[in-house]
Amino acid sequence: MKPTTVTRYVDVPPDVALDLITDLNKLAEWNAGISRVLEAPAVLTPGQEWVVEVVALGQRWPSRSRVIALDTQ
């Protein structure tokens, strides 16, 4: 699968933007392809994984992701 990158500019401080996109329990609120979060770690650190339910083309399936790196500086 080819990696996809999307760039968006938002008018908020960097720490607010990072908090928004790393709050796994809110993924379904801003990502239309995710219907719900099935599993999420208590703390998001490198190596942690989470599972969401993806909905597309009339299908549903679980999708697992893993944090490779997280630079909060």
N, C-alpha and C positions, 0 to 999 in steps of 0.2 A: 504494500500500500504506500502510495506516495505521500510524504508529509505535507501538511497544509499549514500555511501561515496566514493570519489575518491581522491587520494593523488597524487600530481605532484610536482616535485621540479623544480624551475626556477632560473636562475642565474641573478636575479635582486634584488635591495633593496626592503625590505618589503613594503614601501610606494608605490612603483611603482606597485608591484603585487596587492596590495589592490585597487589601483586606476583602474587597468585593470578589475578586477572581479566585481567591484561595479559600473562600468559605464554601466548602463542598456541599453543605446542606442547602445552599441557595442556587446551585447550578441550574436546576430546572426553571428557575425564575427568569434567567437571562439567556439560556441556551434552548432554543425551540426544538432541537433534536433530542433533548433529554426529557423523559417524562417523569423520572424520579430517581433519587439516589437510593441504592439498595444496601450499600455498605460504605462506611466512611471511618477513617481513623480519628481518634480523639485529637491528635496533634499531627499536623502536616509537616513531615520532615523527609529528607531523602531516604528512599527505600520504601516508604509507606505506599500502600495501594488503596484504591477505592473502586467501587463498582456502581455503574449507573445503568438504567434501562434506556436504551436508545429506541426511538420510534422513527421509521422512515419507510417510504414506499409500501405502506400498509403492513409492515412487519414490526415486531418488537424483539429485542435481544439484549442480553447483558453485555456490557463493555467494561473491561478492567483497565485501569490506568495506574501508572507508577510514577512517583516523583523521582526524577533523575538528579535534578539540582534545584535548589531554591535559594536565590540570593536576595535577602531582604534588606540589603544595605544600599 
